[in-house]
Every structure is written in C-alpha cells, then in structure tokens.
Amino acid sequence: MAEVGTSKSPGSLEVTGHDPDCWDAFQWDAREDCEVRQILDRIADKWSLLVISLLERRTMRFNELRREIDGISQRMLTVTLRHLERDGLVCRTVHPEVPPRVEYCLSPLGHTLLGTIQSLVLWTEEHQMEIVRARQEFDAAQAGEDVTAL
C-alpha cells in the first residue's frame, strides 16, 4: 500500500492523498510546453537574485556589477546577464563609443519581480534564527546517529 503523499508507481508524477482542488506543483513537469521550472531555476539562482536586486537601484556597467557581487567570476556574470536578457528581465545597451560602453538595467518585466524578491529576502531575515536552530538540531541529531552507528 502506498503512503499518503507518495506515488503508486516508480516515475509517476501522481501524488496521492491530496485534495484534488488544490494547486498541483507537479503539473509543471508533466506539460511539454510549460517552462515554469526552467524560469524558476533561473530567477531563483543566487547570482540572478543579486543582479536583479542591484539593478533595482540603477543602471550599471558590467565591471560595476562584478565589483558589487562578491565571489562571482567574469564568466558566471556574463552567463547570468545573458540569461536574464534572454528572458526579458534585463536590458543591455551598447553605446557606440571607443571603447564601447555597455550598460545593464532592469526591464519593465524585471521590475515586476522586485516585490517577490523583497518578500523572499524579508521572510529569510525574519526566520533566519529559526533556520539556524533547526540546522543545529539536525546536525546534532545526525552526529548522534553517526556515533551510535560505530
């Protein structure tokens, strides 16, 4: 017998024991034409969140962004900006100067994400100590299990 919340067969996307009127998170993977998961992966990526947050304040050049984002490589920033531009979240402007000046800003679509990102950051700030405690308790329990396993 399958447990509540598990599928009845391997590889199935079906979730048992749930209210059929509730929103089904697994629907994204089941529909061929739905790119929700890819989009969520992109905008929830730590580098993307930082770039979007920085561009909230003003238009920035590549090296300005790189200086502001601790730990990001030139390649990773390039990839992140290209993905955000491709998704319509960031606008790239090349000024015809020598050498060329390239600036990045949030697009109107990118601005619509700011409230969601700010909510996520606020939630994290409000609950960070609870998460730290939960991690400590989990790690202590794991260490206890490891000791008893010997």
LUMPA-255525 format. One line per field, with one value per residue: residue number from 1; y, x, z of N, C-alpha, C, O, CB in turn. Coordinates in nm, 4 decimals, always signed. Glycine has a CB too. Layout:
k: c(NUM, ...)
n_v: c(Y, ...)
n_u: c(X, ...)
n_w: c(Z, ...)
ca_v: c(Y, ...)
ca_u: c(X, ...)
ca_w: c(Z, ...)
c_v: c(Y, ...)
c_u: c(X, ...)
c_w: c(Z, ...)
o_v: c(Y, ...)
o_u: c(X, ...)
o_w: c(Z, ...)
cb_v: c(Y, ...)
cb_u: c(X, ...)
cb_w: c(Z, ...)
END
This chain:
k: c(1, 2, 3, 4, 5, 6, 7, 8, 9, 10, 11, 12, 13, 14, 15, 16, 17, 18, 19, 20, 21, 22, 23, 24, 25, 26, 27, 28, 29, 30, 31, 32, 33, 34, 35, 36, 37, 38, 39, 40, 41, 42, 43, 44, 45, 46, 47, 48, 49, 50, 51, 52, 53, 54, 55, 56, 57, 58, 59, 60, 61, 62, 63, 64, 65, 66, 67, 68, 69, 70, 71, 72, 73, 74, 75, 76, 77, 78, 79, 80, 81, 82, 83, 84, 85, 86, 87, 88, 89, 90, 91, 92, 93, 94, 95, 96, 97, 98, 99, 100, 101, 102, 103, 104, 105, 106, 107, 108, 109, 110, 111, 112, 113, 114, 115, 116, 117, 118, 119, 120, 121, 122, 123, 124, 125, 126, 127, 128, 129, 130, 131, 132, 133, 134, 135, 136, 137, 138, 139, 140, 141, 142, 143, 144, 145, 146, 147, 148, 149, 150)
n_v: c(-0.1184, +0.2212, +0.5052, +0.7990, +1.0782, +0.9774, +0.8364, +0.5752, +0.4244, +0.3721, +0.6567, +0.7950, +1.0945, +1.1403, +1.2369, +1.1042, +1.1113, +1.3821, +1.6898, +1.7205, +1.9637, +2.1382, +2.3291, +2.1856, +2.1194, +1.9514, +1.9647, +2.1192, +1.9739, +1.7815, +1.8851, +1.9408, +2.1895, +2.3743, +2.5974, +2.6598, +2.5487, +2.5806, +2.8588, +2.9281, +2.8097, +2.9798, +3.2450, +3.2068, +3.1496, +3.2189, +3.4125, +3.5456, +3.6583, +3.8414, +4.0106, +4.1164, +4.2464, +4.4398, +4.5898, +4.7080, +4.9513, +5.1145, +5.1762, +4.9818, +4.9182, +4.6391, +4.5806, +4.7232, +4.5783, +4.3362, +4.4076, +4.4606, +4.2160, +3.9810, +3.7180, +3.6275, +3.5077, +3.6410, +3.5028, +3.3723, +3.5915, +3.6997, +3.4898, +3.4830, +3.7415, +3.7265, +3.5232, +3.6434, +3.8614, +3.7307, +3.6175, +3.8406, +4.0016, +4.1740, +4.4592, +4.5308, +4.7741, +4.8989, +5.1459, +5.3440, +5.3978, +5.4494, +5.2900, +5.0558, +5.1214, +4.9394, +4.8944, +4.7822, +4.7335, +4.6934, +4.5506, +4.6462, +4.4106, +4.2811, +4.4552, +4.3846, +4.1663, +4.2498, +4.2962, +4.0357, +3.9239, +4.0898, +4.0175, +3.7517, +3.7856, +3.9322, +3.7415, +3.5527, +3.6971, +3.7372, +3.4764, +3.3591, +3.2889, +3.0816, +2.8920, +2.8558, +2.7398, +2.5047, +2.3787, +2.3362, +2.1603, +1.9458, +1.8759, +1.8022, +1.5818, +1.4149, +1.3778, +1.2370, +1.0025, +0.9071, +0.8492, +0.6451, +0.4528, +0.3463)
n_u: c(+0.0837, +0.0558, +0.2024, +0.0463, +0.0812, +0.2762, +0.3726, +0.2098, +0.3468, +0.6792, +0.8468, +0.6170, +0.4218, +0.2127, +0.0515, -0.0623, -0.3420, -0.4075, -0.5887, -0.7915, -0.8705, -0.6743, -0.3851, -0.1537, +0.1703, +0.3294, +0.2438, +0.3963, +0.6123, +0.4876, +0.3690, +0.4451, +0.4839, +0.5355, +0.7386, +0.7889, +0.9452, +1.2100, +1.2221, +1.1840, +1.4137, +1.6040, +1.5406, +1.5515, +1.8079, +2.1107, +2.2903, +2.1406, +1.9380, +2.0900, +2.1907, +1.9511, +1.8544, +2.0567, +2.0336, +1.7954, +1.8280, +1.9740, +2.1033, +2.3752, +2.7203, +2.9073, +3.1513, +3.1017, +2.8896, +3.0227, +3.2142, +3.0452, +2.9249, +3.0204, +3.2426, +3.1571, +3.2453, +3.3924, +3.3022, +3.0689, +2.9085, +2.8730, +2.7292, +2.5017, +2.3916, +2.3369, +2.1429, +1.9395, +1.8858, +1.7979, +1.5635, +1.4133, +1.4290, +1.6329, +1.7786, +2.0126, +2.2357, +2.4323, +2.6608, +2.7691, +3.0720, +3.4282, +3.6392, +3.3606, +3.0768, +2.8917, +2.5829, +2.3617, +2.0256, +1.7227, +1.4466, +1.1045, +0.9578, +1.1388, +1.1301, +0.8854, +0.9404, +1.0588, +0.9093, +0.8428, +1.0971, +1.1869, +1.0033, +1.0775, +1.3410, +1.2836, +1.1305, +1.3316, +1.5102, +1.3476, +1.3124, +1.5587, +1.6977, +1.5432, +1.5855, +1.8608, +1.8672, +1.7188, +1.8895, +2.1127, +2.0031, +1.9356, +2.1910, +2.3157, +2.1598, +2.2171, +2.4902, +2.4791, +2.3551, +2.5526, +2.7563, +2.6414, +2.6216, +2.8702)
n_w: c(+0.0000, -0.0826, +0.0740, +0.2111, +0.0064, -0.1547, -0.4692, -0.6580, -0.8353, -0.9654, -1.0944, -1.1462, -1.1630, -1.0071, -0.7096, -0.4166, -0.1873, -0.1597, -0.1762, -0.4521, -0.5507, -0.4898, -0.5829, -0.8026, -0.7784, -0.9285, -1.1856, -1.3611, -1.4577, -1.6064, -1.8326, -2.1638, -2.2934, -2.0971, -1.9254, -1.6664, -1.4575, -1.5542, -1.5691, -1.3001, -1.1943, -1.3072, -1.2113, -0.9399, -0.8861, -0.7154, -0.8188, -1.0107, -0.8529, -0.7044, -0.9084, -1.0146, -0.7863, -0.7464, -0.9815, -0.9393, -0.8171, -0.9953, -1.3303, -1.4410, -1.5202, -1.6541, -1.5097, -1.2766, -1.1665, -1.1278, -0.9344, -0.7195, -0.6604, -0.4629, -0.5103, -0.7596, -1.0788, -1.3815, -1.6068, -1.5035, -1.4380, -1.6923, -1.8178, -1.6535, -1.6937, -1.9690, -1.9742, -1.8204, -1.9822, -2.2132, -2.1139, -2.0885, -1.8650, -1.8082, -1.9576, -2.2094, -2.3084, -2.5621, -2.6044, -2.8703, -2.8590, -2.8279, -2.6179, -2.6570, -2.4534, -2.2267, -2.0773, -1.8183, -1.7235, -1.5338, -1.6974, -1.7767, -1.7204, -1.5516, -1.3333, -1.2266, -1.0742, -0.8415, -0.6001, -0.5239, -0.4839, -0.2766, -0.0786, -0.0370, +0.0603, +0.2931, +0.4346, +0.4761, +0.6370, +0.8626, +0.9552, +0.9871, +1.2250, +1.3291, +1.1328, +1.1576, +1.4150, +1.3625, +1.1808, +1.3460, +1.5358, +1.3685, +1.2675, +1.5083, +1.5804, +1.3634, +1.4037, +1.6421, +1.5554, +1.3866, +1.5674, +1.7206, +1.5269, +1.4981)
ca_v: c(+0.0000, +0.3451, +0.6006, +0.9249, +1.1714, +0.9125, +0.7818, +0.4319, +0.3559, +0.4459, +0.7508, +0.8615, +1.2296, +1.1454, +1.2463, +1.0506, +1.1618, +1.5268, +1.7480, +1.7420, +2.1037, +2.2164, +2.3518, +2.0720, +2.1658, +1.8595, +1.9871, +2.1837, +1.8740, +1.6925, +1.9510, +1.9608, +2.3282, +2.4607, +2.6225, +2.7175, +2.5005, +2.6465, +3.0001, +2.9328, +2.7825, +3.0981, +3.3627, +3.1738, +3.1325, +3.3236, +3.5208, +3.6223, +3.7387, +3.9531, +4.1040, +4.1849, +4.3374, +4.5533, +4.6728, +4.7792, +5.0869, +5.1976, +5.1142, +4.9548, +4.8562, +4.5033, +4.5788, +4.7695, +4.4614, +4.2379, +4.4549, +4.4564, +4.0788, +3.9093, +3.5779, +3.5906, +3.5158, +3.7159, +3.4129, +3.3494, +3.7143, +3.7071, +3.3905, +3.5273, +3.8571, +3.6798, +3.4517, +3.7402, +3.9392, +3.6411, +3.6015, +3.9682, +4.0627, +4.2755, +4.5232, +4.5586, +4.8842, +4.9218, +5.2831, +5.3432, +5.4775, +5.3724, +5.1555, +5.0531, +5.1222, +4.8531, +4.9139, +4.6906, +4.7829, +4.6053, +4.5775, +4.6551, +4.2778, +4.2596, +4.5337, +4.3168, +4.0639, +4.3087, +4.2725, +3.8948, +3.9059, +4.1574, +3.9338, +3.6356, +3.8312, +3.9672, +3.6159, +3.4934, +3.7744, +3.7141, +3.3376, +3.3045, +3.2265, +2.9539, +2.8009, +2.8238, +2.6430, +2.3779, +2.3179, +2.2891, +2.0421, +1.8389, +1.8341, +1.7325, +1.4513, +1.3357, +1.3405, +1.1324, +0.8796, +0.8608, +0.7931, +0.5179, +0.3573, +0.2873)
ca_u: c(+0.0000, +0.1343, +0.1805, -0.0132, +0.1813, +0.3714, +0.3111, +0.1854, +0.4397, +0.8042, +0.8478, +0.4877, +0.4134, +0.0895, +0.0649, -0.1852, -0.3827, -0.4178, -0.7150, -0.7826, -0.8962, -0.5543, -0.2884, -0.0634, +0.3044, +0.3913, +0.1927, +0.4963, +0.6961, +0.4073, +0.3262, +0.5587, +0.5025, +0.5475, +0.8780, +0.7887, +1.0597, +1.3310, +1.2175, +1.2092, +1.5561, +1.6787, +1.5224, +1.5823, +1.9522, +2.1653, +2.3517, +2.0324, +1.8748, +2.1791, +2.1923, +1.8209, +1.8496, +2.1464, +1.9818, +1.6764, +1.8669, +2.0233, +2.1715, +2.5140, +2.8087, +2.9488, +3.2522, +3.0372, +2.8182, +3.1222, +3.2716, +2.9421, +2.8824, +3.1344, +3.2580, +3.1134, +3.3503, +3.3550, +3.2236, +2.9373, +2.8310, +2.8363, +2.6237, +2.3821, +2.3344, +2.2808, +2.0185, +1.8388, +1.8493, +1.7188, +1.4321, +1.3429, +1.4312, +1.7384, +1.8061, +2.1550, +2.2518, +2.5699, +2.6784, +2.8710, +3.1887, +3.5515, +3.5834, +3.2155, +3.0269, +2.7746, +2.5116, +2.2524, +1.9209, +1.6061, +1.3383, +0.9758, +0.9254, +1.2284, +1.0789, +0.7709, +0.9927, +1.1193, +0.8267, +0.8567, +1.2317, +1.1919, +0.9280, +1.1612, +1.4508, +1.2240, +1.0978, +1.4584, +1.5601, +1.2600, +1.3168, +1.6936, +1.7386, +1.4725, +1.6533, +1.9893, +1.8392, +1.6788, +2.0108, +2.1943, +1.9365, +1.9501, +2.3313, +2.3425, +2.0942, +2.2947, +2.6163, +2.4431, +2.3307, +2.6817, +2.8307, +2.5800, +2.6395, +3.0043)
ca_w: c(+0.0000, -0.0907, +0.1812, +0.1685, -0.0444, -0.2435, -0.5900, -0.6545, -0.9247, -0.9866, -1.2057, -1.1609, -1.1088, -0.9295, -0.5655, -0.3595, -0.0565, -0.1549, -0.2200, -0.5972, -0.5842, -0.4587, -0.6887, -0.8143, -0.8157, -1.0231, -1.3206, -1.4458, -1.5229, -1.6896, -1.9561, -2.2533, -2.3343, -1.9796, -1.8897, -1.5324, -1.3795, -1.6044, -1.5305, -1.1559, -1.1740, -1.3471, -1.1254, -0.8013, -0.8789, -0.6279, -0.8948, -1.0734, -0.7479, -0.6724, -1.0218, -1.0180, -0.6709, -0.7700, -1.0905, -0.8906, -0.7789, -1.1060, -1.4429, -1.4038, -1.6183, -1.6203, -1.4026, -1.1530, -1.1133, -1.0827, -0.8075, -0.6154, -0.6315, -0.4078, -0.5437, -0.8943, -1.1797, -1.5014, -1.6907, -1.4443, -1.4537, -1.8342, -1.8409, -1.5805, -1.7638, -2.0967, -1.9460, -1.7773, -2.1012, -2.2996, -2.0514, -2.0902, -1.7324, -1.8075, -2.0871, -2.2346, -2.4019, -2.6067, -2.6519, -2.9773, -2.8212, -2.8308, -2.6344, -2.6371, -2.3153, -2.2168, -1.9514, -1.7914, -1.6350, -1.5286, -1.7924, -1.7060, -1.6683, -1.4379, -1.2194, -1.1646, -0.9822, -0.7216, -0.4807, -0.4880, -0.4293, -0.1473, +0.0152, -0.0065, +0.1460, +0.4225, +0.5019, +0.5174, +0.7507, +0.9773, +1.0007, +0.9809, +1.3513, +1.3365, +1.0407, +1.2200, +1.5220, +1.3015, +1.1262, +1.4579, +1.5901, +1.2699, +1.2662, +1.6342, +1.5706, +1.2671, +1.4687, +1.7390, +1.4793, +1.3345, +1.6796, +1.7578, +1.4173, +1.5057)
c_v: c(+0.1245, +0.4349, +0.7249, +1.0168, +1.1081, +0.8587, +0.6314, +0.3567, +0.4386, +0.5373, +0.8259, +1.0013, +1.2460, +1.1530, +1.2014, +1.1210, +1.3126, +1.5710, +1.7778, +1.8854, +2.1928, +2.2271, +2.2395, +2.1186, +2.0763, +1.8807, +2.0459, +2.0820, +1.7903, +1.7547, +1.9840, +2.1074, +2.4241, +2.4747, +2.6803, +2.6762, +2.5678, +2.7925, +3.0139, +2.9057, +2.9068, +3.2112, +3.3343, +3.1482, +3.2481, +3.4405, +3.6082, +3.7125, +3.8606, +4.0565, +4.1835, +4.2858, +4.4600, +4.6472, +4.7440, +4.9270, +5.1756, +5.1122, +5.0972, +4.8958, +4.7207, +4.5011, +4.6321, +4.6529, +4.3607, +4.2788, +4.4408, +4.3147, +3.9975, +3.7630, +3.5370, +3.6058, +3.5970, +3.6302, +3.3939, +3.4741, +3.7299, +3.6129, +3.4351, +3.6428, +3.8164, +3.6074, +3.5479, +3.8276, +3.8551, +3.6244, +3.7319, +4.0408, +4.1771, +4.3293, +4.5561, +4.6681, +4.9031, +5.0628, +5.2858, +5.4411, +5.3889, +5.3943, +5.1572, +5.0482, +5.0427, +4.8707, +4.8163, +4.7581, +4.6805, +4.6472, +4.5995, +4.5193, +4.2458, +4.3344, +4.4644, +4.2087, +4.1205, +4.2826, +4.1299, +3.8687, +3.9698, +4.0778, +3.8134, +3.6738, +3.8650, +3.8409, +3.5517, +3.5647, +3.7462, +3.5738, +3.2776, +3.2357, +3.0918, +2.8497, +2.7606, +2.7203, +2.5062, +2.3055, +2.2599, +2.1626, +1.9233, +1.7847, +1.7571, +1.5930, +1.3602, +1.2894, +1.2309, +1.0000, +0.8219, +0.7937, +0.6576, +0.4124, +0.2870, +0.1687)
c_u: c(+0.0881, +0.1016, +0.1159, +0.0994, +0.2848, +0.2993, +0.2966, +0.2839, +0.5654, +0.7937, +0.7176, +0.4938, +0.2903, +0.1228, -0.0669, -0.2177, -0.3906, -0.5523, -0.7052, -0.8097, -0.7759, -0.4660, -0.1863, +0.0724, +0.3692, +0.3445, +0.2991, +0.5762, +0.6185, +0.3689, +0.4474, +0.5881, +0.5229, +0.6940, +0.8909, +0.9123, +1.1889, +1.3355, +1.2445, +1.3557, +1.6399, +1.6640, +1.5520, +1.7313, +2.0125, +2.2250, +2.2438, +1.9642, +1.9599, +2.1814, +2.0626, +1.8107, +1.9377, +2.0919, +1.8519, +1.7094, +1.9041, +2.0770, +2.3177, +2.5904, +2.8545, +3.0446, +3.1971, +2.9638, +2.9171, +3.1855, +3.1724, +2.9051, +3.0041, +3.1334, +3.2148, +3.2300, +3.2995, +3.2648, +3.0819, +2.8497, +2.7856, +2.7198, +2.4929, +2.3147, +2.2718, +2.1484, +1.9063, +1.7929, +1.7612, +1.5767, +1.3539, +1.3413, +1.5321, +1.7537, +1.9545, +2.1617, +2.3997, +2.5761, +2.7926, +2.9848, +3.3113, +3.6218, +3.4325, +3.1799, +2.8970, +2.7134, +2.3953, +2.1533, +1.8079, +1.5056, +1.2104, +0.9337, +1.0117, +1.1822, +0.9619, +0.8159, +1.0367, +1.0395, +0.8396, +0.9925, +1.2416, +1.1156, +1.0096, +1.2755, +1.3980, +1.1906, +1.2246, +1.5146, +1.4783, +1.2765, +1.4567, +1.7360, +1.6685, +1.5416, +1.7887, +1.9691, +1.8024, +1.8000, +2.0981, +2.1348, +1.9522, +2.0924, +2.3676, +2.2804, +2.1696, +2.4254, +2.5910, +2.4195, +2.4614, +2.7628, +2.7735, +2.5966, +2.7740, +3.0075)
c_w: c(+0.0000, +0.0272, +0.1248, +0.1240, -0.1340, -0.3654, -0.5758, -0.7421, -0.9433, -1.1079, -1.2251, -1.1014, -1.0217, -0.7817, -0.5071, -0.2294, -0.0486, -0.2088, -0.3696, -0.6390, -0.5567, -0.5813, -0.6878, -0.8660, -0.9201, -1.1663, -1.4136, -1.5239, -1.6232, -1.8231, -2.0411, -2.2812, -2.2178, -1.9384, -1.7491, -1.4537, -1.4237, -1.5617, -1.3812, -1.1245, -1.2033, -1.2444, -0.9790, -0.7805, -0.8000, -0.7052, -0.9583, -0.9713, -0.7135, -0.7849, -1.0266, -0.9044, -0.6918, -0.8768, -1.0527, -0.8683, -0.8964, -1.2183, -1.4046, -1.5216, -1.5648, -1.5009, -1.2703, -1.0859, -1.0550, -0.9498, -0.6916, -0.5725, -0.5913, -0.4520, -0.6830, -0.9921, -1.2992, -1.5909, -1.6359, -1.4545, -1.5977, -1.8643, -1.7757, -1.6527, -1.8969, -2.0759, -1.9056, -1.8936, -2.1937, -2.2465, -2.0437, -1.9576, -1.7210, -1.9492, -2.0944, -2.3398, -2.4328, -2.6635, -2.7535, -2.9473, -2.8387, -2.6978, -2.6073, -2.4888, -2.3142, -2.0786, -1.9416, -1.6973, -1.6323, -1.6342, -1.7122, -1.6474, -1.5463, -1.3143, -1.1514, -1.0669, -0.8479, -0.5946, -0.4314, -0.4246, -0.2910, -0.0408, +0.0586, +0.0870, +0.2853, +0.5012, +0.5561, +0.6392, +0.8765, +1.0365, +1.0060, +1.1102, +1.3712, +1.2486, +1.0973, +1.3295, +1.4646, +1.2435, +1.2364, +1.5182, +1.4962, +1.2706, +1.3934, +1.6315, +1.4753, +1.3285, +1.5715, +1.6706, +1.4286, +1.4451, +1.7174, +1.6491, +1.4254, +1.5947)
o_v: c(+0.1316, +0.4399, +0.7540, +1.0322, +1.1773, +0.8382, +0.5684, +0.2363, +0.5615, +0.4993, +0.9124, +1.0242, +1.3541, +1.0832, +1.2538, +1.1831, +1.3675, +1.4962, +1.8541, +1.9249, +2.3096, +2.1438, +2.2021, +2.1528, +2.1221, +1.8211, +2.0240, +2.1012, +1.7341, +1.6821, +2.0483, +2.1462, +2.5453, +2.3752, +2.7425, +2.7598, +2.6080, +2.8435, +3.1020, +2.9710, +2.9354, +3.2660, +3.4272, +3.1272, +3.3627, +3.5554, +3.7307, +3.8289, +3.9705, +4.1766, +4.3057, +4.3978, +4.5716, +4.7692, +4.8305, +5.0154, +5.2943, +4.9912, +5.1859, +4.8324, +4.6918, +4.4291, +4.5902, +4.6319, +4.3073, +4.1946, +4.4123, +4.2946, +3.9513, +3.6927, +3.4216, +3.7045, +3.6183, +3.6781, +3.3988, +3.4631, +3.7693, +3.6524, +3.4258, +3.6418, +3.8664, +3.6280, +3.5350, +3.8635, +3.9041, +3.6180, +3.7331, +4.1323, +4.2652, +4.2555, +4.6032, +4.6570, +4.9209, +5.0954, +5.2351, +5.5508, +5.2685, +5.5070, +5.2489, +4.9797, +5.0725, +4.8630, +4.7737, +4.8296, +4.5927, +4.7662, +4.5740, +4.5140, +4.1895, +4.2834, +4.4827, +4.1640, +4.0461, +4.2497, +4.1056, +3.7996, +3.9108, +4.0714, +3.7773, +3.6018, +3.8302, +3.8330, +3.5020, +3.5007, +3.7328, +3.5552, +3.1573, +3.1333, +2.9982, +2.7333, +2.6444, +2.6233, +2.4035, +2.1836, +2.1495, +2.0680, +1.8119, +1.6634, +1.6586, +1.4966, +1.2412, +1.1754, +1.1407, +0.8956, +0.7001, +0.6937, +0.5641, +0.2931, +0.1802, +0.1073)
o_u: c(+0.1851, -0.0122, +0.1282, +0.1998, +0.3730, +0.1780, +0.3622, +0.3023, +0.5603, +0.7385, +0.7088, +0.5623, +0.2661, +0.2122, -0.1722, -0.1308, -0.3812, -0.6203, -0.6176, -0.7757, -0.7748, -0.4722, -0.1371, +0.0868, +0.4565, +0.3997, +0.2924, +0.6047, +0.6774, +0.3391, +0.5414, +0.7045, +0.5270, +0.7640, +0.9919, +0.9766, +1.2692, +1.4406, +1.3200, +1.4147, +1.7360, +1.7635, +1.5752, +1.7751, +1.9704, +2.2125, +2.2551, +1.9358, +1.9073, +2.1748, +2.0653, +1.7636, +1.8978, +2.1026, +1.8044, +1.6286, +1.8718, +2.0941, +2.3776, +2.5329, +2.8420, +3.0223, +3.2417, +2.9746, +2.8963, +3.2077, +3.2122, +2.8588, +3.0807, +3.0342, +3.2341, +3.3035, +3.1793, +3.1645, +2.9852, +2.7292, +2.6717, +2.6228, +2.3862, +2.1930, +2.1653, +2.0532, +1.7926, +1.6755, +1.6611, +1.4812, +1.2400, +1.2612, +1.5188, +1.7434, +2.0140, +2.1016, +2.4818, +2.5056, +2.9012, +2.9918, +3.2996, +3.6607, +3.3821, +3.2448, +2.8040, +2.7821, +2.3386, +2.1914, +1.7997, +1.4833, +1.2083, +0.8799, +0.9624, +1.1935, +0.9405, +0.7362, +1.0503, +1.0978, +0.8466, +1.0019, +1.2980, +1.1586, +1.0110, +1.3037, +1.4610, +1.2187, +1.2259, +1.5611, +1.5345, +1.2562, +1.4714, +1.8041, +1.7283, +1.5540, +1.8279, +2.0445, +1.8500, +1.8112, +2.1512, +2.2075, +1.9794, +2.1133, +2.4412, +2.3428, +2.1850, +2.4672, +2.6734, +2.4595, +2.4792, +2.8304, +2.8491, +2.5863, +2.7916, +3.1128)
o_w: c(+0.0755, +0.0738, +0.0058, +0.1934, -0.1849, -0.3631, -0.4928, -0.7244, -0.9379, -1.2112, -1.3123, -1.0018, -0.9681, -0.7340, -0.5433, -0.1682, +0.0612, -0.2789, -0.4102, -0.7505, -0.5955, -0.6717, -0.5813, -0.9834, -0.9938, -1.2588, -1.5345, -1.6421, -1.7155, -1.9179, -1.9944, -2.2916, -2.2391, -1.9192, -1.7163, -1.3902, -1.3396, -1.5229, -1.3399, -1.0384, -1.1319, -1.1969, -0.9015, -0.6674, -0.8157, -0.6628, -0.9592, -0.9994, -0.6956, -0.7590, -1.0411, -0.9243, -0.6587, -0.8646, -1.1263, -0.8972, -0.8994, -1.2037, -1.3437, -1.6101, -1.4458, -1.4036, -1.1635, -0.9651, -0.9461, -0.8628, -0.5786, -0.4602, -0.6759, -0.4329, -0.7213, -0.9881, -1.3151, -1.6438, -1.7119, -1.4773, -1.6229, -1.9290, -1.8365, -1.6710, -1.9333, -2.1511, -1.9512, -1.9026, -2.2460, -2.3238, -1.9971, -1.9383, -1.6361, -2.0471, -1.9975, -2.4466, -2.3428, -2.7590, -2.7255, -3.0027, -2.8614, -2.6674, -2.5425, -2.4098, -2.3891, -1.9768, -2.0422, -1.6047, -1.7181, -1.6566, -1.5918, -1.5368, -1.4485, -1.2029, -1.0316, -0.9844, -0.7508, -0.4913, -0.3109, -0.3232, -0.1989, +0.0744, +0.1763, +0.1828, +0.3851, +0.6208, +0.6687, +0.7335, +0.9852, +1.1565, +1.0272, +1.1052, +1.4244, +1.2868, +1.0868, +1.3376, +1.5131, +1.2563, +1.2235, +1.5485, +1.5411, +1.2738, +1.3877, +1.6760, +1.5026, +1.3082, +1.5866, +1.7221, +1.4276, +1.4208, +1.7438, +1.6777, +1.3668, +1.6120)
cb_v: c(-0.0001, +0.4192, +0.6352, +0.9902, +1.2369, +0.7999, +0.8169, +0.4016, +0.3277, +0.3488, +0.6790, +0.7795, +1.3320, +1.0231, +1.3911, +0.8999, +1.1132, +1.5920, +1.8775, +1.6517, +2.1543, +2.1533, +2.4890, +1.9643, +2.1730, +1.7184, +2.0796, +2.2693, +1.7839, +1.6521, +2.0791, +1.8899, +2.3727, +2.4048, +2.7170, +2.6762, +2.3485, +2.6365, +3.0627, +2.8316, +2.6656, +3.1455, +3.4145, +3.0522, +3.1241, +3.2647, +3.4645, +3.5279, +3.6536, +3.9019, +4.0283, +4.0828, +4.2641, +4.5037, +4.5876, +4.7148, +5.0811, +5.2933, +5.1993, +4.8596, +4.9481, +4.4375, +4.6611, +4.8865, +4.3945, +4.2204, +4.6015, +4.5273, +4.0144, +3.9186, +3.4994, +3.6779, +3.3736, +3.7611, +3.2776, +3.3071, +3.8366, +3.6724, +3.2522, +3.5689, +3.9636, +3.5870, +3.3481, +3.8278, +3.9874, +3.5031, +3.5444, +3.9470, +3.9576, +4.2170, +4.6527, +4.4289, +5.0143, +4.8146, +5.3808, +5.3786, +5.5318, +5.4136, +5.0548, +4.9330, +5.2698, +4.7039, +5.0591, +4.5577, +4.9229, +4.6073, +4.4594, +4.7070, +4.1704, +4.3022, +4.6730, +4.2553, +3.9925, +4.4570, +4.3034, +3.8055, +3.9665, +4.2993, +3.8876, +3.5743, +3.9542, +4.0532, +3.5192, +3.4975, +3.9243, +3.7355, +3.2543, +3.4138, +3.3202, +2.9709, +2.8661, +2.9509, +2.6942, +2.4016, +2.4203, +2.3984, +2.0706, +1.8893, +1.9562, +1.8134, +1.4671, +1.4169, +1.4637, +1.1723, +0.9062, +0.9786, +0.8883, +0.5379, +0.4277, +0.3872)
cb_u: c(-0.0952, +0.1072, +0.3120, -0.0979, +0.2497, +0.4461, +0.3946, +0.0436, +0.3740, +0.9217, +0.8806, +0.3759, +0.4118, +0.0006, +0.1028, -0.1734, -0.2889, -0.3044, -0.7489, -0.8790, -1.0158, -0.4760, -0.2195, -0.1229, +0.3933, +0.3632, +0.0720, +0.5893, +0.7591, +0.2829, +0.2452, +0.5342, +0.3851, +0.4639, +0.9417, +0.6631, +1.0730, +1.3381, +1.0804, +1.1208, +1.6018, +1.6320, +1.3816, +1.5026, +2.0142, +2.2709, +2.4464, +1.9294, +1.8513, +2.3209, +2.2134, +1.7052, +1.8928, +2.2845, +1.9591, +1.6238, +1.9815, +2.1316, +2.1561, +2.5202, +2.9309, +3.0145, +3.3739, +2.9382, +2.7326, +3.2315, +3.3154, +2.8186, +2.8109, +3.1344, +3.1844, +2.9925, +3.3954, +3.4815, +3.2935, +2.9514, +2.9132, +2.9576, +2.6661, +2.4183, +2.4421, +2.3801, +2.0411, +1.8940, +1.9766, +1.7869, +1.4480, +1.2044, +1.4624, +1.8740, +1.7194, +2.2333, +2.1904, +2.6157, +2.7073, +2.8064, +3.1774, +3.6428, +3.6542, +3.1542, +3.0047, +2.8118, +2.4612, +2.3047, +1.8690, +1.5413, +1.3212, +0.8666, +0.9451, +1.3693, +1.0360, +0.6812, +1.1092, +1.1350, +0.6803, +0.8378, +1.3377, +1.1341, +0.7964, +1.2170, +1.5215, +1.0968, +1.0254, +1.5592, +1.5573, +1.1156, +1.2321, +1.7910, +1.7077, +1.3249, +1.6704, +2.0560, +1.7256, +1.5733, +2.0899, +2.2069, +1.7879, +1.9130, +2.4229, +2.2880, +1.9488, +2.3225, +2.6825, +2.3190, +2.2353, +2.7613, +2.8276, +2.4328, +2.6265, +3.1042)
cb_w: c(+0.1215, -0.2239, +0.2524, +0.2828, +0.0684, -0.1708, -0.7157, -0.6982, -1.0604, -1.0040, -1.3303, -1.0937, -1.2212, -0.9589, -0.5189, -0.3370, +0.0470, -0.2338, -0.1386, -0.6679, -0.5067, -0.3420, -0.6725, -0.9076, -0.6931, -0.9820, -1.3155, -1.3625, -1.4197, -1.6158, -1.9255, -2.3828, -2.4144, -1.8622, -1.9904, -1.4574, -1.3927, -1.7571, -1.5667, -1.0829, -1.2631, -1.4847, -1.1386, -0.7579, -1.0209, -0.5371, -1.0030, -1.1379, -0.6220, -0.6455, -1.1550, -1.0089, -0.5440, -0.8108, -1.2143, -0.7587, -0.6845, -1.0576, -1.5737, -1.2833, -1.6497, -1.7409, -1.4442, -1.1827, -1.2240, -1.1890, -0.8208, -0.6636, -0.7542, -0.2549, -0.4484, -0.9390, -1.2246, -1.5792, -1.7024, -1.2979, -1.4102, -1.9237, -1.7860, -1.4369, -1.7874, -2.1681, -1.8353, -1.6646, -2.1767, -2.3108, -1.9130, -2.1342, -1.6287, -1.7545, -2.1066, -2.2818, -2.3452, -2.7136, -2.5328, -3.1130, -2.6731, -2.9515, -2.5395, -2.7096, -2.2613, -2.2432, -1.9390, -1.7311, -1.6813, -1.3885, -1.8959, -1.8015, -1.7775, -1.4734, -1.2657, -1.2722, -1.0460, -0.7405, -0.5101, -0.6113, -0.5242, -0.1593, -0.0476, -0.1357, +0.0836, +0.4027, +0.4058, +0.4029, +0.7186, +0.9366, +0.9120, +0.9481, +1.4699, +1.2939, +0.9018, +1.2775, +1.6123, +1.1917, +1.0455, +1.5655, +1.6148, +1.1295, +1.2509, +1.7542, +1.5242, +1.1399, +1.5361, +1.8176, +1.3617, +1.2736, +1.8004, +1.7877, +1.2832, +1.5536)
END
